[in-house]
Amino acid sequence: MAVDGPVVQVRGEAYREVPPELARFAVTATARDRDREVTLTRLAERAAAVRVLLEGAGPVVVRRETGDLRVRPETRRSGERVVAWHGSVTTTVTVTDFTALGELMLRLADQDQVEVAGPWWELRPDSPAHREARHAAIGDALLRAREYAEALGAEVTALIELADAGPADRPMFARAAFAGGDAPPELELDPQPQTVQAAVQARFTISTPVLG
């Protein structure tokens, strides 16, 4: 598109740190025995115990997803003779009530042959924080354009082009792993602020500069 008159091109940016809205953690139940059927039975029982605890948490758990089921043989180094069977199943849990998160993770970790890893702090995909950052980036671009124009004795007159130039948001996370034992450890969890970034490229026309 042909443009008459001077043009200024700027980059607008916004950076925010906001509280997380979601926390995810993983619960892995494991079993091992020389007999395959015994291994599978123990694994099913331990996975069921995890499910009961999660169901008992009520609305604290907003989502749970079971995946990464593994059953594998352990063989001797010199041959294919099976000496034991290993089984594991992992459930990913999502919560929004952070006040109950630590207690829930400790109760799960206190189960026999259960490992808990996490939490991973996140924002919802449709979080207002993303929209607010994009608006702030546009405002920053307009401010920069006006400052450049003012330095030239001119004014911003119109927007020619606006393009999203920001990198993808990078959720920050904290990871802690602990397995069940005789007694659960003391655990305090501090939600980690999430980084939200946005950037735009903008081109504006400006009035005739007053130079000299």
C-alpha positions as CSV (number, residue, x, y, z in Angstrom):
1,M,0.0,0.0,0.0
2,A,1.4,3.3,-1.1
3,V,1.8,5.8,1.7
4,D,2.2,9.6,1.3
5,G,4.3,11.4,3.8
6,P,6.7,10.3,6.5
7,V,6.3,7.0,8.4
8,V,7.5,5.9,11.8
9,Q,7.9,2.2,12.7
10,V,8.0,1.1,16.3
11,R,7.9,-2.0,18.4
12,G,5.5,-2.1,21.4
13,E,6.2,-4.5,24.3
14,A,4.5,-5.5,27.5
15,Y,5.8,-7.7,30.4
16,R,3.7,-8.7,33.3
17,E,4.1,-11.1,36.3
18,V,0.7,-12.4,37.4
19,P,-0.4,-15.0,40.0
20,P,-0.9,-18.5,38.5
21,E,-4.5,-19.8,38.0
22,L,-3.8,-23.5,37.8
23,A,-1.5,-26.0,39.4
24,R,-0.7,-29.4,38.0
25,F,1.1,-32.4,39.5
26,A,1.7,-36.0,38.6
27,V,0.9,-39.0,40.8
28,T,2.6,-42.3,39.8
29,A,1.7,-45.6,41.4
30,T,4.3,-48.4,40.9
31,A,4.5,-52.2,41.6
32,R,7.2,-54.8,41.2
33,D,7.2,-58.6,41.7
34,R,8.6,-61.7,40.1
35,D,5.1,-62.8,39.1
36,R,3.4,-60.7,36.4
37,E,-0.2,-61.2,37.7
38,V,0.9,-60.2,41.2
39,T,2.5,-57.0,39.8
40,L,-0.6,-56.1,37.8
41,T,-2.9,-56.8,40.8
42,R,-0.8,-54.6,43.1
43,L,-0.6,-51.9,40.5
44,A,-4.4,-51.9,40.1
45,E,-4.9,-51.7,43.9
46,R,-2.5,-48.8,44.3
47,A,-4.0,-46.9,41.3
48,A,-7.5,-47.5,42.8
49,A,-6.3,-46.1,46.2
50,V,-5.0,-43.0,44.4
51,R,-8.4,-42.6,42.6
52,V,-10.2,-42.9,45.9
53,L,-8.1,-40.1,47.4
54,L,-8.6,-37.9,44.4
55,E,-12.4,-38.5,44.4
56,G,-12.5,-37.7,48.1
57,A,-10.9,-34.3,47.5
58,G,-14.1,-33.1,46.0
59,P,-14.1,-29.8,44.1
60,V,-10.4,-29.2,44.9
61,V,-9.6,-31.4,41.9
62,V,-10.9,-29.8,38.7
63,R,-9.4,-32.4,36.3
64,R,-7.5,-35.6,36.4
65,E,-6.1,-37.5,33.4
66,T,-4.6,-41.0,33.6
67,G,-1.9,-41.9,31.1
68,D,1.6,-43.4,30.7
69,L,0.7,-46.9,31.8
70,R,3.8,-49.1,31.7
71,V,4.3,-52.8,32.3
72,R,7.7,-54.2,31.5
73,P,9.8,-57.3,32.2
74,E,13.2,-57.2,34.0
75,T,15.6,-59.6,32.4
76,R,19.1,-60.9,33.3
77,R,21.9,-59.3,31.5
78,S,22.9,-62.5,29.8
79,G,19.7,-63.6,28.3
80,E,15.9,-63.1,28.1
81,R,15.0,-64.8,31.4
82,V,12.5,-62.6,33.2
83,V,13.4,-62.1,36.8
84,A,10.7,-59.5,37.7
85,W,7.9,-57.4,36.4
86,H,7.6,-53.6,36.8
87,G,4.4,-51.7,36.5
88,S,3.5,-48.0,36.8
89,V,0.6,-45.7,36.0
90,T,0.6,-41.9,36.1
91,T,-2.3,-39.6,36.7
92,T,-2.0,-35.8,36.1
93,V,-4.1,-33.8,38.5
94,T,-5.2,-30.1,38.0
95,V,-6.3,-28.0,40.9
96,T,-7.3,-24.3,41.3
97,D,-7.5,-24.3,45.1
98,F,-3.9,-23.7,46.2
99,T,-4.7,-23.7,49.9
100,A,-5.5,-27.4,49.7
101,L,-2.8,-28.3,47.2
102,G,0.0,-29.1,49.7
103,E,-2.2,-31.3,51.9
104,L,-3.5,-33.3,48.9
105,M,-0.1,-33.9,47.5
106,L,1.2,-35.1,50.9
107,R,-1.8,-37.5,51.4
108,L,-1.1,-39.0,48.0
109,A,2.7,-39.2,48.6
110,D,2.0,-41.1,51.9
111,Q,0.5,-44.0,50.0
112,D,2.5,-47.2,49.5
113,Q,4.7,-47.1,46.4
114,V,3.4,-43.8,45.1
115,E,5.5,-40.9,43.8
116,V,4.2,-37.4,43.5
117,A,6.0,-34.8,41.3
118,G,5.2,-31.1,40.8
119,P,3.5,-28.7,41.0
120,W,3.7,-26.9,37.7
121,W,2.1,-23.5,37.9
122,E,0.1,-22.2,34.9
123,L,-2.4,-19.7,33.6
124,R,-5.6,-20.7,31.9
125,P,-5.3,-20.5,28.0
126,D,-8.1,-17.9,28.0
127,S,-6.7,-16.0,31.0
128,P,-7.5,-12.2,30.9
129,A,-3.8,-11.6,31.6
130,H,-3.0,-12.4,27.9
131,R,-5.5,-9.9,26.6
132,E,-4.3,-7.2,29.0
133,A,-0.7,-7.8,28.0
134,R,-1.6,-7.4,24.3
135,H,-3.5,-4.2,25.0
136,A,-0.5,-2.9,26.9
137,A,1.8,-3.7,24.1
138,I,-0.3,-1.7,21.6
139,G,-0.4,1.2,24.1
140,D,3.4,1.1,24.3
141,A,3.7,1.1,20.5
142,L,1.5,4.2,20.3
143,L,3.4,5.9,23.1
144,R,6.7,5.3,21.4
145,A,5.4,6.5,18.0
146,R,4.2,9.8,19.6
147,E,7.5,10.3,21.4
148,Y,9.4,9.9,18.1
149,A,7.0,12.2,16.3
150,E,7.2,14.8,19.1
151,A,11.0,14.7,18.9
152,L,10.7,15.7,15.2
153,G,8.1,18.4,15.9
154,A,5.4,16.2,14.3
155,E,2.3,14.3,15.4
156,V,1.0,10.8,14.7
157,T,-1.8,11.0,12.2
158,A,-2.8,7.4,11.3
159,L,-2.1,3.7,11.8
160,I,-0.8,1.9,8.7
161,E,-0.1,-1.5,10.0
162,L,-0.2,-3.5,13.2
163,A,1.3,-7.0,13.6
164,D,1.7,-9.4,16.4
165,A,5.4,-9.9,17.1
166,G,5.5,-11.3,20.6
167,P,7.0,-14.6,21.6
168,A,4.8,-17.3,23.0
169,D,4.2,-17.0,26.8
170,R,6.5,-19.2,28.8
171,P,4.8,-20.8,31.8
172,M,7.2,-21.0,34.8
173,F,7.1,-24.0,37.0
174,A,8.6,-25.4,40.1
175,R,9.1,-29.1,40.5
176,A,9.5,-31.2,43.7
177,A,9.3,-34.9,43.9
178,F,8.8,-37.2,46.9
179,A,7.6,-40.7,47.5
180,G,5.5,-42.2,50.2
181,G,7.2,-43.2,53.4
182,D,6.4,-43.7,57.1
183,A,5.3,-40.1,57.6
184,P,4.7,-37.3,55.2
185,P,7.1,-34.4,55.3
186,E,6.2,-30.8,56.1
187,L,5.5,-29.0,52.9
188,E,4.7,-25.4,52.1
189,L,3.9,-24.4,48.6
190,D,4.3,-20.8,47.3
191,P,2.6,-20.2,43.9
192,Q,5.1,-19.0,41.4
193,P,4.3,-15.9,39.4
194,Q,3.7,-16.4,35.7
195,T,5.4,-14.4,33.0
196,V,3.1,-12.9,30.4
197,Q,4.7,-11.1,27.4
198,A,3.3,-9.5,24.3
199,A,4.9,-7.5,21.5
200,V,3.7,-5.8,18.3
201,Q,5.2,-4.1,15.3
202,A,3.3,-1.0,14.3
203,R,3.7,1.6,11.5
204,F,2.2,5.1,11.7
205,T,2.1,8.1,9.5
206,I,3.1,11.3,11.0
207,S,2.7,14.9,10.0
208,T,5.5,16.8,8.3
209,P,8.4,17.1,10.7
210,V,9.7,20.5,11.8
211,L,13.4,20.3,11.5
212,G,16.0,22.8,12.5
